[in-house]
């Protein structure tokens, strides 16, 4: 019985010690791991804008092939806003029970 208590006590002490080190360590986890992002936030934002432009161009290419008019980014944003507004209205009606 004494050995079991000693073993469990040692495990609890080690756990509490690791917990205390993690809680009160002055640096951040990124500093401990020496982690740095591969790209800056500005690069990420630029890449996302490029991706949006590529998606719009691909969509417009398909629309041209089928004879439909092209869409601008503003028109797509307006469509998304309209659909989100409609979804919010449906959600509110559902919550009210009707």
C-alpha positions in Angstrom: 0.0 0.0 0.0 2.9 2.4 0.8 4.5 1.8 -2.6 1.3 2.5 -4.5 0.8 5.8 -2.7 4.5 6.8 -3.3 4.1 6.0 -7.0 0.8 7.8 -7.4 2.2 10.8 -5.4 5.3 10.9 -7.6 3.1 10.9 -10.8 0.9 13.7 -9.4 4.0 15.7 -8.4 5.5 15.4 -11.9 2.1 16.3 -13.4 1.8 19.4 -11.2 5.4 20.4 -11.9 4.8 20.2 -15.7 1.6 22.1 -15.3 3.3 24.9 -13.3 6.1 25.1 -15.8 3.6 25.5 -18.7 1.5 28.0 -16.7 4.3 30.3 -15.5 6.9 30.0 -18.3 7.7 33.6 -19.4 7.9 32.8 -23.2 5.2 31.7 -25.7 4.9 28.3 -27.2 6.1 29.6 -30.5 9.3 30.8 -28.8 9.9 27.5 -27.1 9.5 25.7 -30.4 11.3 28.4 -32.3 8.4 28.5 -34.7 8.0 31.2 -37.2 5.2 31.4 -39.9 6.4 30.5 -43.4 4.7 33.6 -44.8 3.7 36.9 -43.4 0.1 37.9 -42.9 0.5 40.4 -45.7 1.6 37.7 -48.0 -1.4 35.5 -46.9 -3.8 38.3 -47.6 -2.3 38.9 -51.0 -2.5 35.3 -51.9 -6.2 35.1 -50.8 -7.0 38.1 -53.0 -5.2 36.4 -55.9 -7.2 33.2 -55.3 -10.5 35.2 -55.3 -9.6 36.8 -58.6 -8.7 33.4 -60.1 -12.0 31.9 -58.9 -13.9 34.8 -60.4 -12.0 34.4 -63.7 -12.7 30.7 -63.8 -16.3 31.2 -63.1 -16.5 33.9 -65.8 -14.8 31.5 -68.3 -17.5 29.0 -67.8 -20.2 31.6 -68.1 -18.6 32.9 -71.4 -18.6 29.3 -72.8 -22.3 28.9 -72.0 -23.2 32.3 -73.3 -24.1 33.9 -70.0 -22.8 37.4 -69.0 -19.7 37.7 -66.8 -19.9 38.6 -63.2 -17.9 41.2 -61.4 -16.6 40.9 -57.8 -19.2 43.5 -56.6 -22.0 41.5 -58.2 -20.8 38.3 -56.5 -20.5 40.1 -53.2 -24.0 41.4 -53.6 -25.3 37.8 -54.3 -23.5 36.5 -51.3 -24.8 39.2 -49.1 -28.4 38.6 -50.4 -28.1 34.9 -49.7 -26.7 35.4 -46.3 -29.5 37.8 -45.4 -32.1 35.3 -46.7 -30.5 32.6 -44.6 -30.6 34.7 -41.5 -34.3 35.5 -42.1 -35.0 31.8 -42.5 -33.1 31.0 -39.4 -35.0 33.6 -37.4 -38.3 32.3 -38.7 -37.3 28.7 -37.8 -36.3 29.8 -34.2 -39.7 31.5 -33.8 -41.4 28.2 -34.7 -42.9 29.2 -38.0 
